[in-house]
Amino acid sequence: MANIKNMEIGEAISKNEHILIKSSLFGLKQTIIFKPTQSPIDVFQFEYTNEGGAKIEKILSTPPDKLEEAIKSVGKIEHSQVGSIHVEACIARDHQFVAIQPFTYSGFYYHPVVDLKVYEGKEAELIATLF
């Protein structure tokens, strides 16, 4: 599992008013909590091919009322061992919070494909099914 401090989306997540980050062991270990439900949040990094990345971009660009339909139409998105699209995600264990952002790597830097998307409630549950 990834460490939030080492992620591109780490700073934005730490500024979210619904997120609590607790440090222990002299700051070496962090626990991230979604305050409204007190659910722990797990942090992930995934790699996808261009095809998988395009599917994720399509879903993240979909309006909330069409999200379920878009996820069904895209189908399963397979992770890749080495991919051109790098996705960072924070997912609450109760699936009531998801923050996700895909990146592409060029010129020795990660560049966002779309802005950071934060979902709560029903939309978060739908997005969490992708992983």
Buried (B, 14 or more C-beta within 10 A) or exposed (E): EBEBEEBBBBEBBBEBEBBBBEEEEEEEEBEBBBEEBEBEBBBBBBBBBEEBBBBBBEBBEBEEEEBBEBBEEBEEBEEBEEBBBBBBBBBBEBBBBBBBBBBBEEEEEBEEBBEBBBBBEEBBBBBBEBB
